[in-house]
Amino acid sequence: MNPLMRKLAPTATHQIRTDHTHVLSIFHQYETDTAPQTKKALVNSACLSLEIHAQLEEEIFYPAMRQAMAEGGTVDKAVSEHEEHRRLIAQLRMMEPTDMDYDETFMTLMRDVLRHVAEEETILLPKAERLLGSHLADLGGEMMKRRLELATPHAGEIAMNGVRTMHTSTLLMTTGAVAAGAYLVKKVFDRGHHHV
């Protein structure tokens, strides 16, 4: 692993907490009366984030925890919860936002995720910080590298979901900021050419 990447990457537990916050923020944007296209983008974003998160934990973080702990019950439970999340994600991917059970299926997934997050953040992550200590930085570097490998093939999908879920006010502010920036750059560029 690149030493700079290892140094700059957040620790494993920090990345896990950030992933939890990200998925929950997507969930908080979801409303049952939201337009179907926006619902689908929110669900797709949450599902892809959960899949990448679970894979990172299962490939890198959980094996390290199994080695550090005398018993692996907590990790085994977390893996079986991931399996249930995957089952619900597969179900959602076969549905349309207009299907009668779409909202209920997504709410079930989020309820399961909330329980999973609560257990990880109150039991597993504090235990990891006690048992793994400075090794969490190395694990964080590995997770960041693997995250990039997992997310890169989905870059277009991630971008489109982001555009579809962006609130109109945010989109207008972003567009306005880009336009203002372009105007200022043009002014500075034009002034530079007049003085030459």
Residue, then its C-alpha position, 0 to 999 in steps of 0.5 A: m500500500n502507498p504510504l501516503m494513502r495509509k497516512l491520509a486514509p481515515t481509520a477503519t472505525h472512522q470509515i465505518r461510522t462515516d458510511h453509517t452516517h451517509v446511508l442514514s442521511i440518504f434514508h432521511q431524504y426518502e419520503t413516501d410521496t417523493a417522485p418515483q425517479t427520486k425514490k429509485a435514485l435514493v434507494n439505489s444510492a443506499c443499496l450500493s453504499l450498503e453493498i460496498h460497506a458490507q464487502l469492506e467489513e467482511e474482507i478487511f475489518y471483520p477478519a481483523m476483529r476475529q483475530a483480535m477477539a477470543e470469540g467471534g459471535t459478534v462478528d458472525k451476527a454482523v455477517s448474517e445481518h449483512e446477508e439479510h440486507r443483501r436479500l432485501i437489496a436484491q428484492l428492491r432491485m427487482m421492484e419499481p418505486t410504484d410497486m405497492d411493497y416498495d416503500e415497505t421493503f425499503m423501510t424494512l431494510m432501513r430498520d434492519v440497518l438501524r439496528h445493525v448500526a446501533e450494535e456496531e457503534t455501541i459494541l463492535l467499534p469501541k471494542a475494535e478501538r480497544l483491541l486494534g488500536s494503532h492497527l486501525a490506521d493500516l486497516g483504514g488504508e486497506m479499506m480506502k484502497r479497496r473502496l476505490e476499487l469497488a466504487t470505480p465501476h459504479a462511478g456513473e451510477i453514483a453520479m446520476n443518483g446524486v443528480r437525481t436526488m439533489h434538492t432543487s434548491t441545492l441544484l440551483m445554488t450549485t448552478g449559481a455558484v458555478a455560473a458566478g465562478a465562471y463569470l469571475v474567471k472570465k472577468v479576471f481573464d479579460r482584464g489580464h488580456h487588456h493589460v498585455 
